Amino acid sequence: MPDYRFPSEPPADALKWFRAKGFQPGFDYRDVWQSEHAQAFTVAKAMRMDVLTTIRSAFDEALAEGKTLQQFRAELTPTLQRLGWWGRSDEIDPATGNIVDVQLGSPRRLKTIYRTNMRTARAAGQWQRIERRSMTHPYLVYELGPSEQHRVQHVGWARLILPADDPFWSTHYPPNGWGCKCRVRQITRREKDRLMKTGRYSDTAPPIRTTEYINDRTGEAIQVPNGIDPGWDYNPGQARGAAVQQHLQQTEKEFATTMAKPVPAEGVQVFPSDLTFSTCKHVTQDGVQQILTQIPGIAPQLEKFARYMEAHPTKTLFLKQTEQGRGRNADKLAEPVGQFLGMPPRQARSAYYMPNARRANGWTPLVFDYVVVKAKASDKLSNIDPDIMAAAVDAAARAHAVGDSSRFFSLRATYDALVGESHAGLVNTWIHEIGHQVHTWAELPQPPTTKALTRYSSANSYEWHAEHFTAWLLNRERLAQWDEGIALYFDKLIEDAIRSDRKPPNI
């Protein structure tokens, strides 16, 4: 069978559609059904959020960069193996409580994940374009894909021309099953008339006959159109219709209400002076200020944080990865960074040197009052969503409730997962690094509990404090719901840091 190669540059609509999805863990592919796939990313047997978010991030990157199946598989396989999600395993089926032998990651499964998500994302993106062009191109023609063998019913639909708003496309818009490569082409009225004159096309919708299908997971009896695999009789583009948008708007209103602060913290000035050095045009101190003051419900914490910054002005270096290692790009920053930090160029050169900058998003030398955060030239703080920064704390708490193995790695990783984009949580990293400084000025106390919101916060006392400080600042209310003692602990910790006049010796 010839292998279909997806275009290297994905349509923007396909990428937007995929990134708008939420998450839905499912043990069996039948647990998430039909149009639910249009609203949530799922992989059968991926019950841990770290596994699910890893696969989603890898596919997002493949879709955005036009990566082949071979690239997707080669890059994702080692990560899934490290996470222990590979090969066959005995797992508990949450629907029955029985232990069953299941296939986790494998080359074949990654092939299915890649092709299924690629085709549905592109089909949904195409539908958005179909709706936009429906006035000038009002018809769709069903076409077979490049497979050597086709389903009999799909052959019967080939060369069928119907209006784009015909109900037929609500159930028969391709792909129409596992491995289906069928497609539609949008045409003008003139082309429709020309094709009909050849006598090889039809403009009459065929009768839709169905067969009863029993979903063994739910016991539900479903009528599935003949020729379509169960669960595929829906239009992924239509699934995001007015009802879905109304639901999302209602959800946003409910979320805003729970945050209790309709006007977040517009009057709070976080930075007492110019404390930021950035080599990225769209990553600025004013940008950080604007994001922080727009986070729902942050005002009480931000007022304390501003007092901390007044007491201990902590400088920030936003630098690109190549500027933190060896080489010309890093060398030429020694003098300006030295002037900014108030130290000789030679000392400044070592102040921002990080031998493993590729792996670290940020770091801070506790003996000094500055932090270093890795940024990219393409980063724009205007793309960061303050509401989702707060929501990330809620998502982390929910993942923690599922089980220890389901916890997100960090709050930055949680934000990245919610927006569907790797390395988007730049400000989360900055808060995390400032959290190390707050912990140090409070004389490095030990955590009051072993309870840890994220996996990274379980690493040691330093990361426990930095991660939970981030949660406290972004969404104290949700942190308190999860563990009131930790929220109260950070209320006191930042006051201790503000009052402190020295850091511990020998740090």
C-alpha positions as CSV (number, residue, x, y, z in Angstrom):
1,M,0.0,0.0,0.0
2,P,1.5,3.4,-0.9
3,D,2.3,5.6,2.1
4,Y,0.5,8.9,2.1
5,R,2.7,11.8,2.9
6,F,1.1,14.8,4.7
7,P,2.1,18.2,3.5
8,S,5.1,19.6,5.4
9,E,3.3,22.9,6.1
10,P,0.0,22.3,8.0
11,P,-3.0,24.6,7.4
12,A,-3.3,27.1,10.3
13,D,-6.9,25.9,10.9
14,A,-5.8,22.3,11.5
15,L,-3.2,23.4,14.1
16,K,-5.7,25.8,15.8
17,W,-8.3,23.0,15.9
18,F,-5.9,20.6,17.5
19,R,-4.6,23.1,20.1
20,A,-8.1,23.9,21.2
21,K,-8.6,20.4,22.5
22,G,-8.6,19.5,26.2
23,F,-7.5,16.2,27.7
24,Q,-9.5,13.1,28.3
25,P,-7.7,10.0,29.7
26,G,-9.3,6.8,28.5
27,F,-8.5,3.1,29.0
28,D,-10.2,1.9,25.9
29,Y,-10.7,3.7,22.6
30,R,-14.5,3.4,23.1
31,D,-14.3,5.4,26.4
32,V,-14.1,8.6,24.4
33,W,-16.7,8.5,21.6
34,Q,-17.4,10.2,18.4
35,S,-17.5,14.0,18.6
36,E,-15.8,13.9,22.1
37,H,-12.6,13.4,20.1
38,A,-13.1,16.9,18.7
39,Q,-13.0,18.4,22.1
40,A,-10.4,16.3,23.9
41,F,-7.1,14.6,23.1
42,T,-7.0,11.0,24.2
43,V,-4.9,7.9,23.7
44,A,-6.2,4.5,24.7
45,K,-4.4,3.1,27.8
46,A,-2.7,6.5,28.5
47,M,-4.2,7.0,31.9
48,R,-1.3,9.0,33.3
49,M,-1.4,12.7,32.6
50,D,2.4,12.9,32.1
51,V,2.1,10.2,29.3
52,L,-0.9,11.9,27.7
53,T,0.7,15.3,27.7
54,T,4.0,14.0,26.4
55,I,2.2,12.3,23.4
56,R,0.1,15.4,22.8
57,S,3.1,17.7,22.8
58,A,5.0,15.5,20.5
59,F,2.1,15.4,18.0
60,D,1.6,19.1,18.3
61,E,5.2,19.6,17.3
62,A,4.9,17.1,14.4
63,L,1.8,18.8,13.1
64,A,3.3,22.3,13.4
65,E,6.6,21.4,11.8
66,G,5.4,18.9,9.3
67,K,7.3,16.0,10.7
68,T,7.0,12.6,9.1
69,L,5.8,9.5,11.0
70,Q,9.4,8.2,11.1
71,Q,10.5,11.5,12.9
72,F,7.6,11.4,15.2
73,R,8.3,7.8,16.2
74,A,12.0,8.2,16.6
75,E,11.7,11.3,18.8
76,L,8.8,10.0,21.0
77,T,9.8,6.4,21.5
78,P,12.7,7.0,23.9
79,T,10.7,9.4,26.1
80,L,7.8,6.9,26.4
81,Q,10.2,4.1,27.3
82,R,11.7,6.3,30.0
83,L,8.2,7.0,31.3
84,G,7.5,3.2,31.4
85,W,4.7,3.4,28.9
86,W,6.0,0.9,26.4
87,G,5.5,-2.8,25.5
88,R,2.9,-5.1,27.1
89,S,1.8,-4.6,30.6
90,D,-0.7,-5.8,33.2
91,E,-3.1,-2.9,33.9
92,I,-6.3,-2.4,35.9
93,D,-9.3,-1.7,33.7
94,P,-11.1,1.1,35.6
95,A,-14.4,0.1,34.1
96,T,-14.3,-3.5,35.4
97,G,-11.6,-3.5,38.1
98,N,-10.0,-6.5,36.3
99,I,-6.3,-6.8,35.5
100,V,-5.8,-7.2,31.8
101,D,-2.8,-7.6,29.5
102,V,-2.6,-4.6,27.3
103,Q,-0.4,-3.1,24.7
104,L,1.0,0.3,25.7
105,G,3.5,2.1,23.4
106,S,4.7,0.3,20.3
107,P,5.8,1.3,16.8
108,R,2.4,0.3,15.5
109,R,0.5,2.3,18.1
110,L,2.5,5.4,17.4
111,K,1.7,4.9,13.7
112,T,-2.0,4.8,14.5
113,I,-1.8,7.8,16.9
114,Y,0.1,9.9,14.3
115,R,-2.1,9.0,11.3
116,T,-5.5,9.2,13.1
117,N,-4.8,12.6,14.7
118,M,-3.1,14.0,11.6
119,R,-6.1,13.1,9.4
120,T,-8.8,14.3,11.8
121,A,-6.9,17.6,12.5
122,R,-6.5,18.3,8.8
123,A,-10.1,17.3,8.1
124,A,-11.4,19.6,10.8
125,G,-9.2,22.5,9.6
126,Q,-10.4,21.9,6.1
127,W,-14.0,22.1,7.3
128,Q,-13.4,25.6,8.7
129,R,-12.1,26.7,5.3
130,I,-15.1,25.0,3.6
131,E,-17.5,27.1,5.7
132,R,-15.6,30.3,4.9
133,R,-15.7,29.6,1.2
134,S,-19.3,28.2,1.0
135,M,-20.6,31.3,-0.8
136,T,-18.2,30.9,-3.8
137,H,-17.6,27.1,-3.5
138,P,-21.0,25.7,-2.3
139,Y,-20.4,22.0,-3.2
140,L,-18.3,19.1,-2.0
141,V,-17.3,16.1,-4.0
142,Y,-16.3,12.9,-2.3
143,E,-13.0,11.4,-3.5
144,L,-11.1,8.3,-2.8
145,G,-7.6,8.5,-1.3
146,P,-4.4,6.9,-2.4
147,S,-5.1,3.4,-0.9
148,E,-4.6,0.4,-3.1
149,Q,-7.8,-1.2,-1.7
150,H,-10.9,0.7,-0.7
151,R,-14.0,-0.2,1.3
152,V,-16.9,-1.1,-1.0
153,Q,-19.2,1.6,0.5
154,H,-16.6,4.2,0.1
155,V,-16.2,3.4,-3.6
156,G,-20.0,3.9,-3.9
157,W,-19.7,7.4,-2.4
158,A,-16.9,8.4,-4.8
159,R,-17.8,11.2,-7.3
160,L,-20.8,12.1,-5.1
161,I,-21.4,15.9,-5.3
162,L,-23.6,17.5,-2.6
163,P,-24.0,21.0,-1.1
164,A,-21.6,21.7,1.8
165,D,-24.6,22.1,4.1
166,D,-26.2,18.7,3.2
167,P,-26.8,16.5,6.3
168,F,-24.9,13.8,4.6
169,W,-21.6,15.5,5.6
170,S,-22.5,15.4,9.3
171,T,-21.9,11.6,9.3
172,H,-20.0,10.9,6.1
173,Y,-17.4,13.6,6.1
174,P,-14.0,11.7,5.8
175,P,-12.1,10.2,7.4
176,N,-14.7,7.5,7.8
177,G,-12.8,4.8,9.7
178,W,-9.4,3.6,10.9
179,G,-6.9,4.0,8.1
180,C,-9.4,5.8,5.8
181,K,-7.7,8.1,3.3
182,C,-10.9,9.4,1.6
183,R,-11.2,13.2,1.2
184,V,-13.5,15.9,-0.1
185,R,-12.8,18.6,-2.6
186,Q,-14.7,21.9,-2.5
187,I,-15.9,23.1,-5.9
188,T,-17.8,26.0,-7.5
189,R,-21.3,25.7,-9.0
190,R,-19.7,25.9,-12.5
191,E,-17.4,23.0,-11.9
192,K,-20.3,21.0,-10.4
193,D,-22.3,21.5,-13.6
194,R,-19.3,20.6,-15.8
195,L,-18.6,17.4,-13.8
196,M,-22.3,16.4,-13.9
197,K,-22.2,16.6,-17.7
198,T,-19.6,13.8,-17.9
199,G,-22.2,11.4,-16.6
200,R,-19.7,10.0,-14.1
201,Y,-20.9,11.9,-11.1
202,S,-24.1,11.9,-8.9
203,D,-25.7,14.8,-7.0
204,T,-28.3,12.6,-5.2
205,A,-27.6,11.7,-1.6
206,P,-27.7,7.9,-1.2
207,P,-30.1,6.4,1.4
208,I,-28.3,6.0,4.7
209,R,-28.7,2.5,6.1
210,T,-27.5,1.7,9.6
211,T,-26.4,-1.3,11.7
212,E,-26.8,-1.5,15.4
213,Y,-23.5,-1.4,17.3
214,I,-23.2,-2.2,21.0
215,N,-20.5,-0.3,22.8
216,D,-19.3,-2.9,25.3
217,R,-17.8,-0.2,27.5
218,T,-21.0,1.6,28.1
219,G,-23.7,-0.9,27.1
220,E,-25.2,1.7,24.8
221,A,-26.8,0.6,21.5
222,I,-25.8,2.9,18.6
223,Q,-27.0,3.0,15.0
224,V,-23.9,3.3,12.9
225,P,-24.1,4.1,9.1
226,N,-23.0,1.2,7.0
227,G,-19.5,1.6,5.6
228,I,-18.3,3.7,8.6
229,D,-16.3,2.3,11.5
230,P,-18.1,2.7,14.9
231,G,-17.2,6.0,16.4
232,W,-16.2,7.7,13.1
233,D,-19.7,8.8,12.0
234,Y,-19.2,12.5,12.9
235,N,-17.8,15.6,11.4
236,P,-14.8,16.8,13.5
237,G,-15.1,20.3,12.1
238,Q,-18.8,20.6,12.9
239,A,-18.3,19.2,16.4
240,R,-17.1,22.7,17.4
241,G,-20.4,24.3,16.6
242,A,-22.4,26.9,18.4
243,A,-23.4,24.5,21.2
244,V,-19.8,23.8,22.0
245,Q,-18.9,27.5,21.9
246,Q,-21.8,28.3,24.2
247,H,-20.6,25.7,26.7
248,L,-17.0,27.0,26.6
249,Q,-18.3,30.6,27.2
250,Q,-20.3,29.4,30.2
251,T,-17.4,27.5,31.6
252,E,-15.2,30.6,31.3
253,K,-17.9,32.6,33.2
254,E,-18.0,30.0,35.9
255,F,-14.3,30.0,36.2
256,A,-14.1,33.8,36.4
257,T,-16.7,33.7,39.2
258,T,-14.8,31.2,41.3
259,M,-11.7,33.4,41.1
260,A,-13.6,36.1,43.2
261,K,-11.6,39.0,41.9
262,P,-13.3,40.6,38.8
263,V,-10.5,43.2,38.5
264,P,-7.3,41.2,39.3
265,A,-4.6,43.6,40.5
266,E,-4.3,46.5,38.1
267,G,-3.0,49.0,40.7
268,V,-0.1,46.9,42.0
269,Q,3.4,47.9,40.8
270,V,5.5,44.7,40.9
271,F,8.9,46.2,40.0
272,P,10.3,49.1,42.1
273,S,12.8,49.9,39.4
274,D,14.3,48.6,36.1
275,L,15.3,45.1,37.1
276,T,15.2,43.3,33.8
277,F,17.8,42.6,31.1
278,S,16.4,40.9,28.0
279,T,17.8,40.0,24.6
280,C,14.4,39.1,23.3
281,K,12.4,42.0,21.8
282,H,9.0,40.9,23.0
283,V,10.0,39.7,26.5
284,T,10.1,42.8,28.7
285,Q,9.6,43.9,32.3
286,D,6.5,45.8,31.3
287,G,5.2,42.6,29.7
288,V,5.7,40.6,32.9
289,Q,4.1,43.3,34.9
290,Q,1.0,43.3,32.6
291,I,0.6,39.5,32.8
292,L,0.9,39.4,36.6
293,T,-1.7,42.1,37.2
294,Q,-4.2,40.4,34.9
295,I,-4.2,37.0,36.7
296,P,-7.6,36.5,38.3
297,G,-7.6,36.7,42.1
298,I,-3.9,37.4,42.4
299,A,-4.2,40.9,44.1
300,P,-3.6,39.8,47.8
301,Q,-0.6,37.7,46.9
302,L,0.8,40.2,44.3
303,E,0.7,43.0,46.9
304,K,2.9,40.9,49.2
305,F,5.1,40.0,46.3
306,A,5.6,43.7,45.3
307,R,6.6,44.4,48.9
308,Y,9.1,41.5,48.7
309,M,10.6,43.0,45.4
310,E,10.8,46.4,47.1
311,A,12.7,44.8,50.1
312,H,14.9,42.6,47.9
313,P,15.1,43.9,44.3
314,T,15.8,40.8,42.3
315,K,17.1,41.3,38.8
316,T,16.3,39.1,35.8
317,L,18.2,38.0,32.8
318,F,16.0,36.8,29.9
319,L,18.6,35.2,27.6
320,K,18.6,32.9,24.6
321,Q,20.0,29.4,24.9
322,T,23.1,30.2,22.8
323,E,23.8,33.2,25.0
324,Q,24.2,31.1,28.1
325,G,26.8,28.7,26.9
326,R,30.2,29.1,25.2
327,G,30.7,31.1,22.0
328,R,30.6,34.5,20.5
329,N,26.9,35.2,21.3
330,A,27.6,34.7,25.0
331,D,30.9,36.5,25.0
332,K,29.5,39.7,23.6
333,L,27.1,40.0,26.5
334,A,29.7,40.1,29.2
335,E,30.0,43.9,29.3
336,P,26.3,44.9,29.1
337,V,25.4,42.2,31.6
338,G,28.2,43.3,33.9
339,Q,26.9,46.9,33.8
340,F,23.4,45.6,34.6
341,L,24.5,43.4,37.5
342,G,27.1,45.8,38.8
343,M,30.1,43.5,38.3
344,P,33.3,43.3,36.1
345,P,32.7,41.7,32.7
346,R,34.8,38.7,33.5
347,Q,32.7,37.9,36.6
348,A,29.5,38.7,34.6
349,R,30.6,36.2,31.9
350,S,30.4,33.4,34.5
351,A,27.2,34.8,36.0
352,Y,25.0,33.7,33.1
353,Y,27.0,30.7,32.0
354,M,25.0,27.4,32.1
355,P,26.8,24.3,30.7
356,N,23.5,22.5,30.2
357,A,21.4,25.4,29.0
358,R,19.6,23.2,26.6
359,R,18.0,21.3,29.4
360,A,17.3,24.1,31.9
361,N,14.5,26.6,31.5
362,G,15.9,28.8,34.3
363,W,18.2,29.0,37.3
364,T,19.4,31.3,40.0
365,P,22.6,31.5,42.1
366,L,21.2,31.8,45.7
367,V,24.1,33.8,47.0
368,F,23.2,36.6,44.5
369,D,19.9,38.5,43.9
370,Y,19.3,37.7,40.2
371,V,17.7,34.9,38.2
372,V,18.3,33.7,34.6
373,V,15.4,32.6,32.4
374,K,15.8,31.0,29.0
375,A,13.8,32.7,26.2
376,K,13.6,32.5,22.5
377,A,13.7,35.3,19.9
378,S,10.2,34.3,18.8
379,D,8.7,34.5,22.3
380,K,6.0,37.0,22.9
381,L,4.6,37.7,26.3
382,S,1.4,38.9,24.7
383,N,0.7,35.3,23.8
384,I,0.6,34.2,27.4
385,D,-2.9,33.7,28.9
386,P,-3.1,35.0,32.5
387,D,-6.4,33.0,33.1
388,I,-4.7,29.7,32.1
389,M,-1.8,30.5,34.3
390,A,-4.2,30.4,37.3
391,A,-6.1,27.4,35.8
392,A,-2.8,25.5,35.7
393,V,-2.8,25.2,39.5
394,D,-6.3,23.7,39.4
395,A,-5.3,21.3,36.6
396,A,-2.2,20.2,38.7
397,A,-4.4,19.7,41.8
398,R,-6.9,17.6,39.7
399,A,-4.1,15.5,38.3
400,H,-2.7,15.0,41.8
401,A,-6.1,13.7,42.9
402,V,-6.0,11.0,40.2
403,G,-2.9,9.5,41.7
404,D,0.8,10.1,42.3
405,S,1.8,8.8,38.9
406,S,-0.6,11.2,37.2
407,R,0.9,14.3,38.5
408,F,2.3,16.9,36.1
409,F,6.0,17.3,36.1
410,S,5.9,21.0,37.0
411,L,3.5,24.0,36.9
412,R,5.3,25.2,33.8
413,A,4.6,21.8,32.1
414,T,1.0,22.1,33.2
415,Y,0.6,25.5,31.5
416,D,2.3,24.2,28.4
417,A,-0.1,21.2,28.3
418,L,-3.2,23.4,28.8
419,V,-2.3,25.7,25.9
420,G,-1.0,22.8,23.8
421,E,2.4,24.3,23.1
422,S,5.8,23.4,24.4
423,H,8.0,26.0,26.2
424,A,5.1,28.5,26.5
425,G,5.3,28.9,30.3
426,L,8.0,31.5,30.3
427,V,6.6,33.6,33.2
428,N,5.9,30.4,35.2
429,T,9.6,29.7,35.1
430,W,10.4,33.2,36.2
431,I,8.1,33.0,39.2
432,H,9.6,29.6,40.0
433,E,13.2,31.0,40.1
434,I,12.0,34.0,42.2
435,G,10.5,31.4,44.5
436,H,14.0,30.1,45.2
437,Q,15.1,33.6,46.2
438,V,12.1,34.0,48.5
439,H,12.9,30.7,50.1
440,T,16.6,31.8,50.6
441,W,15.7,35.2,52.1
442,A,13.4,33.3,54.5
443,E,16.5,31.4,55.6
444,L,15.8,28.1,53.8
445,P,13.3,26.4,56.0
446,Q,12.4,22.7,55.4
447,P,8.9,21.9,53.9
448,P,6.2,21.5,56.5
449,T,4.8,18.4,54.8
450,T,5.8,15.8,52.3
451,K,2.7,16.4,50.2
452,A,3.8,17.7,46.8
453,L,1.6,19.2,44.0
454,T,3.9,18.3,41.1
455,R,6.6,15.7,40.5
456,Y,9.3,18.3,40.4
457,S,8.3,19.6,43.8
458,S,9.1,16.1,45.2
459,A,12.8,16.5,44.2
460,N,14.1,18.4,47.2
461,S,13.3,21.2,49.6
462,Y,14.4,23.9,47.1
463,E,12.1,22.7,44.3
464,W,9.3,22.0,46.8
465,H,9.4,25.7,47.8
466,A,9.8,27.1,44.3
467,E,6.9,25.0,42.9
468,H,4.5,25.7,45.7
469,F,5.4,29.4,45.8
470,T,4.4,29.5,42.1
471,A,1.1,27.9,42.9
472,W,0.6,30.3,45.9
473,L,1.2,33.3,43.8
474,L,-0.8,32.2,40.7
475,N,-3.9,30.8,42.5
476,R,-3.7,30.8,46.3
477,E,-7.4,30.0,46.6
478,R,-7.1,26.8,44.6
479,L,-3.9,25.9,46.5
480,A,-5.8,26.4,49.8
481,Q,-8.6,24.1,48.6
482,W,-6.0,21.5,47.8
483,D,-4.0,22.0,51.1
484,E,-4.8,24.9,53.3
485,G,-1.7,24.3,55.5
486,I,0.6,24.9,52.5
487,A,-1.2,28.1,51.5
488,L,-0.9,29.5,55.1
489,Y,2.7,28.4,55.2
490,F,3.5,30.6,52.2
491,D,1.5,33.5,53.6
492,K,4.0,33.5,56.5
493,L,7.1,32.6,54.4
494,I,6.9,35.6,52.2
495,E,6.5,37.9,55.2
496,D,9.5,36.3,56.8
497,A,11.5,36.9,53.6
498,I,10.4,40.6,53.5
499,R,11.5,41.1,57.1
500,S,14.8,39.3,56.6
501,D,18.0,41.4,56.3
502,R,20.4,38.7,55.3
503,K,20.7,35.4,53.6
504,P,21.9,32.3,55.4
505,P,25.7,32.0,55.5
506,N,27.4,29.2,53.5
507,I,24.7,28.8,50.9
